[in-house]
Amino acid sequence: MTAAGDPSGDPSGGLPDGLAGRLGVGLAVGNGAVRVRIDHRPGRPVAALLVGKPREQATVLVPAVLNLCAVAHRQAATAAVGLGSGDAAGTRQETVRDHAIAILRDWPACLGAPAEAGALRVVGALASGQAGAADALRRQIAGSSAGTGAELRHFTIAELERWLAAGETATVRLLAGVRRGFDPAWGRAALPAPTLRDLEEAALPAREVTCADRVRGMPLLQAVEAAEGRSLFARLLGRILDLLGWLEGGPGRPAEPAPPGIGLAEASRGLLIHRAVLDGGRIAGYRIVTPTDWNLAEGGLLQRMLASLPADERLEPAARLALACVDPCLPTDLHLYRD
């Protein structure tokens, strides 16, 4: 959505907040620069609703309210309150679905292209447990010349360029178009990953949490980031690599050990953290930290990415692609203004 007017106003457009909250992004263009205003309105305070309740309620109430990544939230909640490790297989299925929908529907929409309807049908087949659906989805996204996800992640830059030039799938052609048409400096930003010690801060420090964190050690992504930094192209490629890894059976990095009271889940948007304080089997305190919480912090990843975009007619598609790379887990309204 574009608008002219005062960027100091309400970038959410006055729309009501949902249970999960709402994100308003205002971009003001003037004097060759982009000024960014982010209005992150948290939703219902789910953690506060848990205080005083039996610990089992965390595994029911949290995913019921935060249902965009419900299985991942249930897994993190289950671990945080000491009731086991949660549904890892369900989290894998949820992550594959969310990745595929983002890649096949949301990315094309950012650039004015239609969704990949045929490939989206394969996502449905995968969800229903149809034999061969995982391989079919991999081919729909990466094509046959990429081989398996394991082979793609070890591509050299020269092999990457040949894969992009071949353009076997609409997804590969989209990725090639971004590489050709988007300056690597647009949306380029990098912040350190958070540590568990960062959770002690009342206001979260600016950190970066995305699904690409899981595949950043892969040779291909290391080579791309060494050449052009953490660009929009690198982030899109990282999500594809992460999806291929999940199709092969799991995340690209081992699960992190966590101390008692901390529950971790590898959600589609990155590492999800739940922290519980128990008193006699009841919840005395609870905190949920999502990837969005880190990435939307003041001076954080999204703000830095948007501020680096071109202050011209290419701003809107670049901004939409930057938002798709961060993929906030809440409804988002984008407004552009001219000073």
C-alpha positions as a printed NumPy array, in Angstrom:
array([[  0.   ,   0.   ,   0.   ],
       [  1.354,   3.434,  -0.866],
       [  0.245,   6.767,   0.493],
       [  1.248,  10.378,   0.515],
       [  1.207,  12.3  ,   3.709],
       [  2.885,  12.73 ,   7.025],
       [  5.31 ,   9.878,   7.897],
       [  5.154,  10.938,  11.543],
       [  1.554,   9.713,  11.599],
       [  0.307,   6.169,  12.132],
       [  1.95 ,   3.777,   9.641],
       [ -0.444,   1.023,  10.702],
       [ -3.236,   2.879,   8.919],
       [ -5.398,   2.871,  12.046],
       [ -6.257,  -0.802,  11.627],
       [ -7.113,  -2.72 ,  14.817],
       [ -4.502,  -4.899,  16.444],
       [ -5.075,  -8.649,  16.285],
       [ -4.247, -11.288,  18.841],
       [ -0.727, -11.521,  17.408],
       [ -0.354,  -7.747,  17.036],
       [  0.25 ,  -5.64 ,  13.971],
       [  3.195,  -4.044,  12.188],
       [  3.058,  -0.687,  10.437],
       [  6.016,   0.361,   8.278],
       [  6.297,   3.935,   7.021],
       [  9.   ,   4.877,   4.506],
       [  9.558,   8.577,   3.796],
       [ 11.609,   9.498,   0.74 ],
       [ 13.411,  12.826,   0.556],
       [ 16.828,  14.251,  -0.294],
       [ 17.922,  10.97 ,  -1.787],
       [ 17.42 ,   8.985,   1.416],
       [ 14.819,   6.738,   3.011],
       [ 13.609,   7.45 ,   6.54 ],
       [ 12.042,   4.512,   8.328],
       [  9.329,   4.46 ,  10.97 ],
       [  8.33 ,   1.104,  12.416],
       [  5.243,   0.816,  14.573],
       [  5.201,  -2.622,  16.179],
       [  2.029,  -3.112,  18.164],
       [  2.28 ,  -6.283,  20.258],
       [ -0.847,  -8.352,  20.469],
       [ -2.558,  -9.857,  23.446],
       [ -0.092, -10.511,  26.301],
       [ -0.32 , -14.29 ,  26.158],
       [  2.441, -14.806,  28.717],
       [  0.56 , -12.765,  31.319],
       [ -2.499, -14.992,  30.868],
       [ -0.468, -18.007,  31.985],
       [  0.611, -16.733,  35.384],
       [ -0.957, -18.795,  38.169],
       [ -2.127, -21.567,  35.863],
       [ -0.883, -25.182,  35.821],
       [  2.15 , -25.625,  33.613],
       [  0.196, -27.824,  31.196],
       [ -1.821, -24.761,  30.17 ],
       [  1.214, -23.317,  28.38 ],
       [  1.109, -26.134,  25.824],
       [ -2.56 , -25.405,  25.092],
       [ -3.06 , -21.665,  25.442],
       [  0.06 , -20.382,  23.68 ],
       [ -0.398, -22.243,  20.355],
       [ -4.136, -21.496,  20.416],
       [ -3.466, -17.75 ,  20.416],
       [ -0.168, -17.603,  18.501],
       [ -1.376, -19.931,  15.785],
       [  0.762, -18.748,  12.873],
       [  3.568, -21.027,  14.1  ],
       [  1.386, -23.032,  16.465],
       [  3.364, -26.274,  16.384],
       [  6.687, -24.527,  17.015],
       [  5.144, -22.586,  19.9  ],
       [  3.79 , -25.802,  21.371],
       [  7.21 , -27.442,  21.074],
       [  8.956, -24.51 ,  22.799],
       [  6.28 , -24.295,  25.502],
       [  6.438, -28.026,  26.197],
       [ 10.197, -27.849,  26.722],
       [ 10.049, -24.632,  28.767],
       [  7.655, -26.079,  31.352],
       [  9.535, -29.373,  31.535],
       [  7.025, -31.66 ,  29.84 ],
       [  9.3  , -33.118,  27.178],
       [ 10.793, -32.055,  23.869],
       [  7.572, -31.442,  21.944],
       [  6.532, -32.37 ,  18.421],
       [  9.697, -32.105,  16.331],
       [  8.1  , -33.871,  13.349],
       [  5.135, -31.496,  13.425],
       [  7.466, -28.504,  13.57 ],
       [  9.306, -29.815,  10.505],
       [  6.036, -30.127,   8.566],
       [  4.954, -26.642,   9.643],
       [  8.304, -25.124,   8.643],
       [  8.268, -26.766,   5.225],
       [  4.73 , -25.483,   4.615],
       [  5.554, -21.919,   5.7  ],
       [  8.77 , -21.833,   3.654],
       [  7.025, -23.151,   0.561],
       [  4.14 , -20.678,   0.801],
       [  6.568, -17.778,   1.244],
       [  8.73 , -18.861,  -1.705],
       [  5.93 , -19.824,  -4.092],
       [  3.28 , -17.223,  -3.232],
       [  4.719, -14.281,  -1.286],
       [  7.99 , -13.73 ,  -3.151],
       [  6.338, -13.529,  -6.604],
       [  3.71 , -11.14 ,  -5.191],
       [  6.469,  -8.77 ,  -4.049],
       [  7.593,  -8.469,  -7.676],
       [  4.148,  -8.415,  -9.274],
       [  4.236, -12.021, -10.496],
       [  1.553, -14.7  , -10.016],
       [  1.827, -17.407,  -7.388],
       [  3.072, -20.832,  -8.39 ],
       [ -0.29 , -22.591,  -8.191],
       [  0.965, -25.966,  -9.409],
       [  3.8  , -26.021,  -6.917],
       [  1.468, -24.955,  -4.12 ],
       [ -0.626, -28.036,  -4.861],
       [  2.486, -30.107,  -4.195],
       [  2.67 , -28.466,  -0.749],
       [ -0.825, -29.795,  -0.077],
       [  0.236, -33.263,  -1.199],
       [  3.205, -33.108,   1.15 ],
       [  0.974, -32.105,   4.071],
       [ -1.264, -35.099,   3.392],
       [  1.713, -37.452,   3.456],
       [  1.633, -38.346,  -0.239],
       [  4.603, -40.459,  -1.288],
       [  7.189, -38.605,  -3.342],
       [  5.795, -35.168,  -2.499],
       [  9.018, -33.978,  -0.841],
       [ 11.063, -34.766,  -3.959],
       [  8.395, -33.184,  -6.163],
       [  8.482, -29.97 ,  -4.12 ],
       [ 12.275, -29.866,  -4.25 ],
       [ 12.19 , -30.163,  -8.054],
       [  9.407, -27.553,  -8.332],
       [ 11.579, -25.045,  -6.468],
       [ 15.197, -25.878,  -7.293],
       [ 14.873, -27.87 , -10.521],
       [ 16.725, -31.032, -11.444],
       [ 20.118, -29.521, -12.268],
       [ 20.554, -28.535,  -8.616],
       [ 20.483, -32.202,  -7.632],
       [ 19.629, -32.664,  -3.997],
       [ 19.707, -29.882,  -1.462],
       [ 23.009, -31.313,  -0.253],
       [ 24.543, -30.8  ,  -3.699],
       [ 23.224, -27.258,  -4.083],
       [ 24.649, -26.129,  -0.779],
       [ 28.147, -27.104,  -1.982],
       [ 27.905, -25.232,  -5.294],
       [ 30.702, -22.871,  -6.207],
       [ 29.807, -19.363,  -7.345],
       [ 30.366, -20.482, -10.955],
       [ 27.968, -23.415, -10.482],
       [ 25.461, -21.074,  -8.852],
       [ 25.598, -18.745, -11.85 ],
       [ 25.007, -21.646, -14.266],
       [ 22.049, -22.817, -12.163],
       [ 20.554, -19.319, -12.191],
       [ 21.137, -18.918, -15.925],
       [ 19.416, -22.237, -16.675],
       [ 16.308, -20.998, -14.84 ],
       [ 14.57 , -24.357, -14.703],
       [ 11.823, -23.192, -12.336],
       [  9.934, -19.98 , -11.71 ],
       [ 11.611, -19.752,  -8.298],
       [ 15.091, -19.977,  -9.81 ],
       [ 14.14 , -17.381, -12.425],
       [ 12.853, -15.065,  -9.676],
       [ 16.112, -15.511,  -7.766],
       [ 18.098, -14.786, -10.941],
       [ 16.031, -11.641, -11.526],
       [ 16.821, -10.374,  -8.048],
       [ 20.502, -11.032,  -8.636],
       [ 20.411,  -9.058, -11.9  ],
       [ 18.082,  -6.241, -10.902],
       [ 18.81 ,  -5.547,  -7.237],
       [ 22.023,  -3.914,  -6.107],
       [ 23.594,  -6.069,  -3.354],
       [ 23.749,  -2.935,  -1.189],
       [ 19.943,  -2.67 ,  -1.15 ],
       [ 18.707,  -4.244,   2.043],
       [ 22.182,  -5.346,   3.071],
       [ 22.503,  -5.505,   6.846],
       [ 24.006,  -7.818,   9.415],
       [ 23.725,  -8.122,  13.176],
       [ 24.984, -10.782,  15.591],
       [ 22.753, -13.628,  16.661],
       [ 21.34 , -13.377,  20.19 ],
       [ 22.627, -15.28 ,  23.18 ],
       [ 20.571, -16.603,  26.064],
       [ 22.131, -13.864,  28.191],
       [ 20.375, -11.307,  25.986],
       [ 17.081, -12.575,  27.401],
       [ 17.974, -10.93 ,  30.712],
       [ 17.522,  -7.501,  29.118],
       [ 14.14 ,  -5.867,  29.717],
       [ 14.305,  -4.318,  26.242],
       [ 15.78 ,  -6.768,  23.78 ],
       [ 19.004,  -5.604,  22.117],
       [ 19.189,  -5.39 ,  18.34 ],
       [ 19.982,  -8.892,  17.13 ],
       [ 19.287, -10.902,  14.006],
       [ 17.19 , -14.065,  13.971],
       [ 16.19 , -15.507,  10.6  ],
       [ 15.892, -18.941,   9.064],
       [ 19.161, -18.296,   7.196],
       [ 20.973, -18.596,  10.54 ],
       [ 20.545, -22.357,  10.241],
       [ 22.374, -22.559,   6.903],
       [ 24.919, -19.779,   7.246],
       [ 27.718, -22.332,   7.631],
       [ 26.965, -23.947,   4.261],
       [ 29.709, -23.395,   1.659],
       [ 27.48 , -21.787,  -0.981],
       [ 25.955, -19.213,   1.356],
       [ 29.359, -18.47 ,   2.86 ],
       [ 30.717, -17.775,  -0.635],
       [ 27.785, -15.522,  -1.573],
       [ 27.985, -13.51 ,   1.653],
       [ 31.757, -13.179,   1.295],
       [ 31.215, -11.675,  -2.165],
       [ 28.258,  -9.354,  -1.506],
       [ 27.428,  -9.385,   2.181],
       [ 24.061, -10.308,   3.644],
       [ 22.132,  -9.01 ,   0.638],
       [ 18.499,  -9.595,  -0.291],
       [ 19.665, -12.227,  -2.765],
       [ 21.708, -13.989,  -0.07 ],
       [ 18.708, -14.017,   2.275],
       [ 16.392, -15.47 ,  -0.39 ],
       [ 18.958, -18.12 ,  -1.244],
       [ 19.328, -18.91 ,   2.463],
       [ 15.602, -19.609,   2.812],
       [ 15.659, -21.938,  -0.193],
       [ 18.634, -23.807,   1.268],
       [ 16.862, -24.061,   4.613],
       [ 13.728, -25.459,   2.978],
       [ 15.766, -28.067,   1.104],
       [ 17.43 , -29.048,   4.368],
       [ 14.066, -29.568,   6.068],
       [ 12.872, -31.634,   3.106],
       [ 15.86 , -33.882,   3.741],
       [ 14.749, -34.43 ,   7.313],
       [ 15.704, -31.585,   9.619],
       [ 17.269, -28.175,  10.202],
       [ 20.727, -27.352,   8.954],
       [ 22.129, -27.006,  12.461],
       [ 21.859, -29.212,  15.553],
       [ 19.377, -28.326,  18.266],
       [ 20.824, -26.016,  20.885],
       [ 21.01 , -27.296,  24.46 ],
       [ 19.01 , -25.105,  26.807],
       [ 19.019, -24.762,  30.604],
       [ 15.91 , -25.712,  32.608],
       [ 13.038, -23.301,  32.069],
       [ 14.095, -22.45 ,  28.512],
       [ 12.314, -23.986,  25.554],
       [ 13.705, -23.646,  22.033],
       [ 12.11 , -24.472,  18.695],
       [ 13.445, -24.027,  15.173],
       [ 10.457, -22.221,  13.666],
       [ 10.156, -21.25 ,  10.011],
       [ 11.284, -17.677,  10.717],
       [ 14.177, -18.652,  12.98 ],
       [ 14.831, -19.62 ,  16.567],
       [ 11.823, -19.308,  18.887],
       [ 12.423, -19.01 ,  22.639],
       [ 10.065, -19.597,  25.574],
       [ 11.135, -19.011,  29.139],
       [  9.102, -20.286,  32.101],
       [  9.414, -19.826,  35.851],
       [  7.532, -22.517,  37.791],
       [  6.37 , -22.61 ,  41.389],
       [  4.967, -25.93 ,  42.568],
       [  3.798, -26.972,  39.1  ],
       [  2.183, -23.602,  38.392],
       [  3.497, -20.851,  36.17 ],
       [  4.958, -17.931,  38.126],
       [  6.398, -16.133,  35.11 ],
       [  6.535, -16.626,  31.373],
       [  8.222, -14.9  ,  28.45 ],
       [  8.027, -15.54 ,  24.719],
       [ 10.67 , -14.137,  22.378],
       [ 10.015, -14.603,  18.67 ],
       [ 12.335, -13.876,  15.738],
       [ 10.167, -10.838,  15.037],
       [ 10.876,  -9.443,  18.517],
       [ 14.621,  -9.408,  17.798],
       [ 14.381,  -8.191,  14.211],
       [ 12.007,  -5.311,  14.996],
       [ 14.035,  -3.949,  17.911],
       [ 14.987,  -0.267,  17.749],
       [ 17.909,   0.101,  15.34 ],
       [ 17.496,  -3.567,  14.474],
       [ 17.579,  -5.68 ,  11.361],
       [ 14.406,  -4.542,   9.602],
       [ 15.098,  -0.861,  10.205],
       [ 18.639,  -1.176,   8.846],
       [ 17.534,  -3.144,   5.804],
       [ 14.816,  -0.66 ,   4.865],
       [ 17.043,   2.376,   5.399],
       [ 19.525,   1.007,   2.852],
       [ 16.979,   0.778,   0.016],
       [ 16.988,   3.084,  -3.037],
       [ 15.032,   6.324,  -2.659],
       [ 13.349,   6.102,  -6.069],
       [ 10.675,   4.176,  -7.95 ],
       [ 12.367,   0.889,  -7.04 ],
       [ 11.746,   1.436,  -3.332],
       [  8.369,  -0.287,  -3.06 ],
       [  9.286,  -3.67 ,  -4.636],
       [ 12.604,  -3.621,  -2.77 ],
       [ 10.831,  -2.836,   0.515],
       [  8.316,  -5.616,  -0.019],
       [ 11.122,  -8.052,  -0.731],
       [ 13.008,  -6.9  ,   2.377],
       [  9.88 ,  -7.477,   4.456],
       [  9.513, -10.914,   2.894],
       [ 13.105, -11.727,   3.86 ],
       [ 12.488, -10.805,   7.506],
       [  8.945, -12.227,   7.274],
       [  7.401, -10.746,  10.438],
       [  4.93 , -13.171,  11.995],
       [  2.087, -10.635,  12.118],
       [ -0.07 ,  -8.612,   9.706],
       [  1.982,  -5.857,   8.088],
       [  0.986,  -2.568,   6.466],
       [  3.486,  -0.735,   4.238],
       [  3.11 ,   2.985,   3.48 ],
       [  5.355,   5.147,   1.293],
       [  5.525,   8.936,   1.674],
       [  7.187,  11.732,  -0.247],
       [  8.759,  14.57 ,   1.727]])
